[in-house]
Amino acid sequence: MFEGIEEIIPRKLQPDVSAVAEKVSSTVDSFVDMGSRLLKWDIDKQRKEEYHLPVLMSFRHTLEMADAGSLLIRHSSAEPVKALLRSMFETHMHLAYLLEKDTENRGAAFNLFRLLRVKDNLDKSDPSTQEYKQLKATFAADSIISGLIPPVPVDLEEQKQELERNLQKPRYADALKEYDRLRIDGNGKKRKLTWYTLFNDRETVNSIEELAKYLKLAGMYEVLYRGWSGTIHATDIYHGKVEVSSEGRAGIIQLRNPETIQLIGKQLLMMMLTTLVLYVNTRVPEKALEFKAWWGSVLPAFLEITGEDPLLTFE
């Protein structure tokens, strides 16, 4: 009775579209499969120091985003993959910074900032703090949740004590010292800091854009990352979604538009390849021969998808 409108949400793909979507998706799957091997090889090294965890989990995040992208492409839902690509590019930069040098201190900085975010959340959950009072006022002014009160965890004190114990651990001593050194500028004003501002030769690196410049990835940031941002912030709601006929009439293009399958698939594969190469070279270089053999097996499909010839043609 309330089925979807076929002209708007065509869930049954045309055979040629289905074949191309499957080809692209299966190739992405092959990249995720190799990524899973790299992750397993790295885990098997049993490096116990906590600073390795941001590396492992960032790489896992990349695999999860790519795997989700494959599922979307298989159903011709390529446009939402841009949001995943944006996250993958940020994660690649995090990995590149962590693995460039001084991984121990930079990993500790990553973990420290996670704890500081926990501290901020706990402060907002404590009725005795100014942060909680501000949050309560924010709730009251909200048009949707004005009737709600910020929740207070029943084990708030235990969480705060656990946090303080973690912050006092020796592994964070150098990161805390670096944080305290940088958080106030020469004029006594609080500085904007990110975890990658710490232990950085350039102390002005306090945004993703600055990190891209530091890593010499500013071109990718300008051309790709900014473009993907339109999907994240819902500002790119016209491009590729509205068409004008020869009579001057505007029409809304269907969901699951297959025209971007190849382009988005190409971007996804290129992003994955960049991260896989970084990871194998820095974390498991002894597996280079296995990686090379895998690359030879997927190269034909990779070249077909990323090449100039279109896999689908449209009138």
Stockholm file with secondary structure:
# STOCKHOLM 1.0

chainA/1-315         MFEGIEEIIPRKLQPDVSAVAEKVSSTVDSFVDMGSRLLKWDIDKQRKEEYHLPVLMSFRHTLEMADAGSLLIRHSSAEPVKALLRSMFETHMHLAYLLEKDTENRGAAFNLFRLLRVKDNLDKSDPSTQEYKQLKATFAADSIISGLIPPVPVDLEEQKQELERNLQKPRYADALKEYDRLRIDGNGKKRKLTWYTLFNDRETVNSIEELAKYLKLAGMYEVLYRGWSGTIHATDIYHGKVEVSSEGRAGIIQLRNPETIQLIGKQLLMMMLTTLVLYVNTRVPEKALEFKAWWGSVLPAFLEITGEDPLLTFE
#=GR chainA/1-315 SS CCCCCTTTCCCSCCHHHHHHHHHHHHHHHHHHHHHHHHHHHHHTTCCCCGGGHHHHHHHHHHHHHHHHHHHHHHTTCCTTHHHHHHHHHHHHHHHHHHHHSCHHHHHHHHHHHHHHHHHHHHHHTCTTSHHHHHHHHHHHHCTTTTTCCCCCCTTHHHHHHHHHHHHTSGGGHHHHHHHHHHSBCTTSCBCCCCGGGTTCSSTTCCSHHHHHHHTTCHHHIIIIIHHHHHHHTTCCCSTTTEEECTTSCEEECCSSCGGGHHHHHHHHHHHHHHHHHHHHHHTCGGGHHHHHHHHHHHHHHHHHHHSSSCSSCCC
#=GC SS_cons         CCCCCTTTCCCSCCHHHHHHHHHHHHHHHHHHHHHHHHHHHHHTTCCCCGGGHHHHHHHHHHHHHHHHHHHHHHTTCCTTHHHHHHHHHHHHHHHHHHHHSCHHHHHHHHHHHHHHHHHHHHHHTCTTSHHHHHHHHHHHHCTTTTTCCCCCCTTHHHHHHHHHHHHTSGGGHHHHHHHHHHSBCTTSCBCCCCGGGTTCSSTTCCSHHHHHHHTTCHHHIIIIIHHHHHHHTTCCCSTTTEEECTTSCEEECCSSCGGGHHHHHHHHHHHHHHHHHHHHHHTCGGGHHHHHHHHHHHHHHHHHHHSSSCSSCCC
//
